[in-house]
Amino acid sequence: MEQPAPYVLLNDQPVEDPAEDLADAGEVAEGLAAMILSSRRSSPFALAVDAGWGMGKSTLLLQIEALLAAQPRVTTVRFNAWTAAGDDALEGVIKSVLVGLDRSVMRRWTRKLGRQRRLGAVAGIAVGLAARFAGVTRLVDELWNQLADSAKIRNDLRVLIHDMLDEWIGSDGQRDPDRALVVFIDDLDRCSGEVVVKICEAIKLYLDAPGLIFVLACDQTALARGVSTGARDITADGRAYLEKIVQVCYRMPPLNTSQLGAMITGYAAQSGTSELIDETVTAILAQRAGRNPRRIKRIINSFILEYQLDPAWRLPNAGPHLVTAVLLQQLYPAFYDLLVSEASGDDPIGEFLDYINIRDHVFNPPGDPDDEWWRMARQVFLDHRVPLPQPPSDTSALREAVHSLEAELPEFFPGLAANANFLALLRSVGDAEERRSLRTHLFRRPLTAQSPSGVPESYVSADPASYVSADLASTAHRPLAGLHIASIDDEPGNNDLLVQLLEGAGAQVSILDAATVTDPLIINTPPDALVSDITRGADPDGGFEHVQQLRAAGYQGPVIFYTGRITPHRRQRAQDLGAIAITTSATDVLNVLIGLRLTDSDTSTAIGVSMDKSWS
């Protein structure tokens, strides 16, 4: 099979060799390893490496482990908490410690327990033979089975483990205070609260013995939440609980600008995308990706995925446009949604750039009324039906006019106006023809890589807690079964995706053409919820006017406005009409309806099950 591009996906494996670590954790690893070595005589203790998802905890742990494993009198073992569940977590941690002990120690204790249980002659010989020839892992399993069969010994487990560790530390006949067993526990913050508590119990109740040191990788904030729900006392404060387990915590700082730049440059070289990731792209990744190495890798991988799946992106000069599209989708999703919506005008990028041009000159506009700036400004204000003071006029009147204009623009425009990197990215797309080319490409084949999920900014209800966020529909079985949803649009074909989602969730959807639907149909046989567009032909507020008429005629059911753009003016109108949401996303519509269904299950509430309704 012919390889269409030299681009290579980036993996997400931790890096053991500091020379290959673009996040540059080697110096910190050396410092923490040195601290552990110099503190061996203070054991037992636990060190936590604290950082959020994707910030490099596993890499740091791996490098510390490699440094300690090379030291005399130090044994290292690793336990992945994510692989454990419930009581298995307690057993898993303890076994990982026992596996780290010498085989001779394990053999003697296996025999000793066998004698304590007064095994029969044949059974005793069998245990002796097993202890003589078995490997350490098998010895640990045998020892654990003996403990499990003896409630009394299991109750004395702590004493037993301490005695075994004392023998291991003094295996040469004398106590060696510099001998240490260092246990590395990763992915603790991915576990359920129950598993976290079991592991903490193992560390504190059974394994707090001289010679034992624990190094935990976790997000302490997430861990504290898990402990709060998993501890026996569910009201316990999670952080206070963890302070009893962890004696010292190293909080990994975010990478600085220089480190980020070097890391992104390195990722570009590894993936073969160096010619596409220029200074502007690097600055945007550094600014918007939360300084998170894993997220930066995923964005670069998203570009590679799209490049491989769509041959059109391999045409000359198409690569930079793809990078722009991926950055918009992943880091500026509201603008990306605007860009790929056919209802958002002819040139959303040009609209934003014109808005920036107007803002930049609002305090010092050109004096000549025939200046190109005034011609551009007059057209922009005319398109949005906002009066523009004619020159000469004082700047306060012009500033007030710009404020009125912003009420008609997508509501995120002002927030992005001061973002120089975002502005440079949009300007790099090129002229109007290039912008149309990019948009046409995205209309033909939208990006397939998953964009960031989360609660969107579309909810207008006074109670946003009833919003049910991403992916609920995929986990509930036909959550809208029995509901009748009316979708009104002057171009019903625009809502094919929405209809597919709602019908897939079990709803019966009536597709109504705004030009022909009659109000009595909706009033006399009301749907459980109404989804309406806003722009109707040349009237940018036609949907609002129609819903207002329906309200006046008696329809009091839930209304969701599904539109190509959300402006402050539109959000306020939606609130005034009692809408539960205004959104640009079909998935948002689905999840809002699911949220209502779950919170208002009674048939007397705003959205209920109405099996007797009949729609054509």
Rosetta blueprint (number, residue, H / E / L):
1 M L
2 E L
3 Q L
4 P L
5 A L
6 P L
7 Y L
8 V L
9 L L
10 L L
11 N L
12 D L
13 Q L
14 P L
15 V L
16 E L
17 D L
18 P H
19 A H
20 E H
21 D L
22 L L
23 A L
24 D L
25 A L
26 G H
27 E H
28 V H
29 A H
30 E H
31 G H
32 L H
33 A H
34 A H
35 M H
36 I H
37 L H
38 S H
39 S L
40 R H
41 R H
42 S H
43 S L
44 P L
45 F E
46 A E
47 L E
48 A E
49 V E
50 D E
51 A L
52 G L
53 W L
54 G L
55 M L
56 G L
57 K H
58 S H
59 T H
60 L H
61 L H
62 L H
63 Q H
64 I H
65 E H
66 A H
67 L H
68 L H
69 A H
70 A L
71 Q L
72 P L
73 R L
74 V E
75 T E
76 T E
77 V E
78 R E
79 F E
80 N E
81 A H
82 W H
83 T H
84 A L
85 A L
86 G L
87 D H
88 D H
89 A H
90 L H
91 E H
92 G H
93 V H
94 I H
95 K H
96 S H
97 V H
98 L H
99 V H
100 G L
101 L L
102 D L
103 R H
104 S H
105 V H
106 M H
107 R H
108 R H
109 W H
110 T H
111 R H
112 K H
113 L H
114 G H
115 R H
116 Q H
117 R L
118 R L
119 L L
120 G L
121 A H
122 V H
123 A H
124 G H
125 I H
126 A H
127 V H
128 G H
129 L H
130 A H
131 A H
132 R H
133 F H
134 A L
135 G L
136 V H
137 T H
138 R H
139 L H
140 V H
141 D H
142 E H
143 L H
144 W H
145 N H
146 Q H
147 L H
148 A H
149 D L
150 S L
151 A H
152 K H
153 I H
154 R H
155 N H
156 D L
157 L H
158 R H
159 V H
160 L H
161 I H
162 H H
163 D H
164 M H
165 L H
166 D H
167 E H
168 W H
169 I H
170 G L
171 S L
172 D L
173 G L
174 Q L
175 R L
176 D L
177 P L
178 D L
179 R L
180 A E
181 L E
182 V E
183 V E
184 F E
185 I E
186 D E
187 D L
188 L H
189 D H
190 R H
191 C L
192 S L
193 G H
194 E H
195 V H
196 V H
197 V H
198 K H
199 I H
200 C H
201 E H
202 A H
203 I H
204 K H
205 L H
206 Y H
207 L L
208 D L
209 A L
210 P L
211 G L
212 L E
213 I E
214 F E
215 V E
216 L E
217 A E
218 C E
219 D L
220 Q H
221 T H
222 A H
223 L H
224 A H
225 R H
226 G H
227 V H
228 S H
229 T H
230 G H
231 A L
232 R L
233 D L
234 I L
235 T L
236 A L
237 D L
238 G H
239 R H
240 A H
241 Y H
242 L H
243 E H
244 K L
245 I L
246 V L
247 Q L
248 V E
249 C E
250 Y E
251 R E
252 M L
253 P L
254 P L
255 L L
256 N L
257 T H
258 S H
259 Q H
260 L H
261 G H
262 A H
263 M H
264 I H
265 T H
266 G H
267 Y H
268 A H
269 A H
270 Q H
271 S H
272 G L
273 T L
274 S L
275 E L
276 L L
277 I L
278 D L
279 E H
280 T H
281 V H
282 T H
283 A H
284 I H
285 L H
286 A H
287 Q H
288 R H
289 A L
290 G L
291 R L
292 N L
293 P H
294 R H
295 R H
296 I H
297 K H
298 R H
299 I H
300 I H
301 N H
302 S H
303 F H
304 I H
305 L H
306 E H
307 Y H
308 Q H
309 L H
310 D L
311 P H
312 A H
313 W H
314 R H
315 L L
316 P L
317 N L
318 A H
319 G H
320 P H
321 H H
322 L H
323 V H
324 T H
325 A H
326 V H
327 L H
328 L H
329 Q H
330 Q H
331 L H
332 Y L
333 P H
334 A H
335 F H
336 Y H
337 D H
338 L H
339 L H
340 V L
341 S L
342 E L
343 A L
344 S L
345 G L
346 D L
347 D L
348 P H
349 I H
350 G H
351 E H
352 F H
353 L H
354 D H
355 Y H
356 I H
357 N H
358 I H
359 R H
360 D H
361 H L
362 V L
363 F L
364 N L
365 P L
366 P L
367 G L
368 D L
369 P L
370 D L
371 D L
372 E H
373 W H
374 W H
375 R H
376 M H
377 A H
378 R H
379 Q H
380 V H
381 F H
382 L H
383 D H
384 H L
385 R L
386 V L
387 P L
388 L L
389 P L
390 Q L
391 P L
392 P L
393 S L
394 D L
395 T H
396 S H
397 A H
398 L H
399 R H
400 E H
401 A H
402 V H
403 H H
404 S H
405 L H
406 E H
407 A L
408 E L
409 L L
410 P L
411 E L
412 F L
413 F H
414 P H
415 G H
416 L H
417 A H
418 A L
419 N L
420 A H
421 N H
422 F H
423 L H
424 A H
425 L H
426 L H
427 R H
428 S L
429 V L
430 G L
431 D L
432 A H
433 E H
434 E H
435 R H
436 R H
437 S H
438 L H
439 R H
440 T H
441 H H
442 L H
443 F H
444 R H
445 R L
446 P L
447 L L
448 T L
449 A L
450 Q L
451 S L
452 P L
453 S L
454 G L
455 V L
456 P L
457 E L
458 S L
459 Y E
460 V L
461 S L
462 A L
463 D L
464 P H
465 A H
466 S H
467 Y L
468 V L
469 S L
470 A L
471 D L
472 L H
473 A H
474 S H
475 T H
476 A L
477 H L
478 R L
479 P L
480 L L
481 A L
482 G L
483 L L
484 H E
485 I E
486 A E
487 S E
488 I E
489 D E
490 D L
491 E L
492 P H
493 G H
494 N H
495 N H
496 D H
497 L H
498 L H
499 V H
500 Q H
501 L H
502 L H
503 E H
504 G H
505 A L
506 G L
507 A L
508 Q E
509 V E
510 S E
511 I E
512 L E
513 D E
514 A L
515 A L
516 T L
517 V L
518 T L
519 D H
520 P H
521 L H
522 I H
523 I H
524 N H
525 T L
526 P L
527 P L
528 D L
529 A E
530 L E
531 V E
532 S E
533 D L
534 I L
535 T L
536 R E
537 G L
538 A L
539 D E
540 P L
541 D L
542 G H
543 G H
544 F H
545 E H
546 H H
547 V H
548 Q H
549 Q H
550 L H
551 R H
552 A H
553 A H
554 G L
555 Y L
556 Q L
557 G L
558 P L
559 V E
560 I E
561 F E
562 Y E
563 T L
564 G L
565 R L
566 I L
567 T L
568 P H
569 H H
570 R H
571 R H
572 Q H
573 R H
574 A H
575 Q H
576 D H
577 L L
578 G L
579 A L
580 I L
581 A E
582 I E
583 T E
584 T L
585 S L
586 A H
587 T H
588 D H
589 V H
590 L H
591 N H
592 V H
593 L H
594 I H
595 G H
596 L H
597 R H
598 L H
599 T H
600 D L
601 S L
602 D L
603 T L
604 S L
605 T L
606 A L
607 I L
608 G L
609 V L
610 S L
611 M L
612 D L
613 K L
614 S L
615 W L
616 S L
